[in-house]
Amino acid sequence: MKHTIYRKILLNREAGKKMFAVLIDPEKSSGRNFASLVAALKVASPDCIFIGGNHQLRSIESMIEILKEEIPSDIILFPDNASNYCVNADALLYLSMISGRNPDYLIGQHVQSSKALVESDMEIIPTAYLLIDGGKPGTEEYISNTRALPRDHNELVLSTVLAGELLGMRLTYLEAGRGADLPVPSSLISYLKERTHSPLIVGGGIDTLNDLSLAYHAGADLVVAGTVFENNPDKIIEFVNMVHQLNEQKDAELSAVSSE
Ligand code: 1GP
């Protein structure tokens, strides 16, 4: 089993470097939309592209082929159900929705896809997926038939993340929901950062550079954004530049410390 991308995430976290992913929903990114998305991604490539959607998708194979040819980002599948994957991506987040109690999203979907995934060449990354109340009922709740965790109950979220870690999940994904009104609170991110070990992915409702900066400063290792780019792909460039700036600052701090 490969661990290349997971290792990259760990190494970046150890070096204090932040990572950024653009979420592409294939249903909303066809034709001209996709072409302008690719054009922006070529100017400023994020660390990863997440491919995911809430519904049954058309074939995403050719979309992945184009992305792989055009940009250097890792292509990671972020599937919403067992049949929602194709094997030419670099990795797949093997999500277990541990914020909910729907067995289908805890293990059922996994049993359906496990054999094919083991036979594929993709890196499979066991990921604890937690829906956090994003200020409005999200599609994720509706589709999974689960309820999001309250955004102000830090201890409950912590117990859930720790349970995921004890079960062997390598990454923790805090999801406020696609197009959420409110991103995951930075106070919750920092609370978890101090008390957990797995790299933290944060997504949902991150629409501004300020949202992005708050998530990183609170302790997010990898931030995911999608909706904000749907009508304005050029914004990707601003977001990626900001991550580069933060990482350059970190490098400068480290070299200042080592030359003391
Ligand atoms: C990824 O669902 C999010 O975790 C993406 O949310 O579309 O609101 O950026 P947005």
Residues whose N, C-alpha, C, O or C-beta is under 5 A from the ligand:
A	BS01	1GP	L23 E175 G177 R178 G179 A180 G203 G204 G205 I206 V224 A225 G226 T227 V228
